[in-house]
Amino acid sequence: MTKDYKYSFSLLIIFLILCFFMNISLGSVNIPLKDVFNSLIGNPTEQDTWQHIILNYRLPKSLTAIIVGSGLGISGLLMQTLFRNPLAGPFVLGISSGASLGVALIILGSGIFSSAFASLFISKWGVTIAASLGSFIVLLAVMMVSIKVRDTMAILIIGLMFASITSAIVSVLSYFGSAEQLQQYIFWGFGSLGNLSWEDLFILCLIYSLGIILSIASIKTLNTLLLGENYAKSLGLNIKQSRLLIIAATSLLAGTITAFAGPIAFIGLAVPHITRQIFNTSSHKILLPAVFLLGAIIMLICDTIAQLPNTDYTLPINAITSLVGAPVVIWLLVRKRKMMF
């Protein structure tokens, strides 16, 4: 890592820490940064309620934002490199659609169950498990296809077809769903970072860590794939095995994040592009940690904006990620006039 990159990474780490504290400090109740710091190191705060707000709500939410932003950013980077497609994102394999189908079956299809079973299934864990199972089933189907199909682009198309099928089923369920069920499903689709307890966050962290480890193990493979599959084969790379490893890492990250936080838009598609434009490199040894930091920073900023400080309102996180992020990507691409890949 050159000195220039060390300087850039140092700035990103400092900015991430600043965004982290600001995210905890700002909200419907603004808490001074001094009290935020005191609460995190175990010292008493000026008001006891502030400590409760920080430790039981804002700290888990901020950590969730870091996991969601970094995980989706890395997932998008893996998919864009694997498919060599700038429009590929973490949900291009139909993982998000699978999760949406699982949740739709539970919420919109709950009418076929008795009221007792329906209330059990529509609980927080019921929705999370349904989203996880939906993602896993689609992932399993894509991975089975990837073993038999040689062309990587064919997998991309198959993933899009799976997404179309699941979207069609969701549309049918939505047509027959009640207004209350539709509202509940739409609220899940907005995405949320603030619904996770410490137990939920622990489970999310475990699976997320496994996805990160697989991503780090794929760095050499990703750099080799940039030269083209034929050249990668000539270097002795097992394309099918490498492809499965990358798909597994993406699925663990994107599937678990979607299950716990809902489908979060923009981050996975745009963060890798922003990182490439800023760092001006295609080496995944640099891009992977940079995407981790930038994804976490952008997600914290978006969540802080969504909290609407000094008000009792909270905006949908999906709307903020797109409204804040899309213009930034457009500006960067127009300014550079060239998309690095």
DADAQUI-V783076 format. One line per field, one symbol per residue. psi: psi as a letter, one per 20 degrees, with the letter a starting at -180 (. if undefined). A space follows every 50 residues. Layout:
# DADAQUI-V783076
psi=???
This chain:
# DADAQUI-V783076
psi=prhghggghggggghggghghhhhgqbhoppqhghgggghjjqqrhphhg gggghighghgghgggggggghghggggghggiloiiqaijhjjgghggh gghhhgghjihirrhghghghjrghggggggggggggggggghhhhhhph phhhhgggghgghgghhgghgghhhiqrhggggggghhihqpijjprhgg hggggghggghgghghijgggghhhhiqhghhhhjjpoggggghgggggg ggggggggghiroprgghghghggghhgilqjpihghghghgggggghhg gghgghimqjrjqpqphggghghggghggggghhghjpop.
